[in-house]
Amino acid sequence: MAVLVELRGVSKHYRRADTGENVVAVEDVSLDVHQGEVLGVIGYSGAGKSTLVRLVNALELPSSGSVTVAGQELTAIPERDRRLARRRIGMIFQQFNLFRSRTIAGNVAYPLKVAGVPKAERDRRVAELLDFVGLLERAHAYPEQLSGGQKQRVGIARALAASPDLLLADEATSALDPETTSEVLGLLRRVNRELGVTIIVITHEMDAVRQIADRVAVMEQGRVVEVGDVYDVFSAPETDAAQRFVRTALHDRPSAETLARLRERHPGRLVTVQITDQAGLQNRIDAAFRAAGVTAELVYGGVGEIRERRIGSLTYELSVPVGAAGAAGAAGASGASGASGAAGAAGAAAIDAAVAALRADGVTTDEEGAA
């Protein structure tokens, strides 16, 4: 796949005016954005995400490194040429940034007017875009007459006005409620699929990445610490930062508080099994428990989809029926306490065997601490 955006060794340092302290916003980032993909860039506040966006569209220049967009190295050309290059990069903002004194149509038309596009062509393009985002009937309304989701739809239409190759969405859904967020993300996905526009989504919400992105880059303290296919990062995050974000999106693992409550009601061993799109996975899990004589009760979990592929995890309470464990451990045991201890050991061994069988079959399991 062709590369549309290429960052190589990009760093951005600031010097605070009040203290003279050197502040590192972005440090040694090398990253490719493929043409036609949606890349999610995620990180907590202060991770350097928004600075990275401003480096991609050359609103700021890096302290070191190079930024190349559509084969043009923006860090090596005059500002006049950078302004022309920015016309091929659309921008969507968190707070919409609409002109209150202009109608919806006037807001969408504004970048075309600045670019010198003739009025007849402007009007045609504005009507086309407002129809695409579902707001053609509100063309003559003003921003204050719209909901937050409608305002962001206008922002998307305006960003598409000049037919950009690249769209940058900087926390574009952070000011919206969950339902409206899903609608706006769905619209952005349409922009990508139907118009072929490459999109970089900057966000601190892993659920937004789950819904829209093809790949994800995780930022922490100015660095990109992990990059990969969004399903791969969700199913097997390699860094602590990625693991924290995945937990916030999937909600499939018990928290410490939830685990404590589960232990009050479930005295057996709690084991979490990762659910992926492997063929026949549930049957294989059940077979491993049956073969070891282990009873499995589902006590927690969640399974969803990413890019139409199953993902999540299930937490089971594993135990061995008293009769089965007693029969297995009674031989050679003397007295009630000896039989009880042998039965417990036999039960633990059976559970160990079931978990080992799952792992040997390529299923990821985690023991949720000691009972």
Secondary structure, 3 states (H helix, E strand, C coil): CCEEEEEEEEEEEEECCCCCCEEEEEEEEEEEEECCCEEEEECCCCCCHHHHHHHHCCCCCCCEEEEEECCEEHHHCCHHHHHHHHCCEEEECCCCCCCCCCCHHHHHHHHHHHCCCCHHHHHHHHHHHHHHCCCHHHCCCCHHHCCHHHHHHHHHHHHCCCCCCEEEEECCCCCCCHHHHHHHHHHHHHHHHHHCCEEEEEECCHHHHHHHCCEEEEEECCEEEEEEEHHHHHHCCCCHHHHHHHHHHHCCCCCHHHHHHHHHHCCCEEEEEEECCCCCHHHHHHHHHHHCCCEEEEEEEEEEEECCEEEEEEEEEEECCHHHHHHHHHCCCCHHHHHHHHHHHHHHHHHHHHHHHHHHCCCCEEECCCC
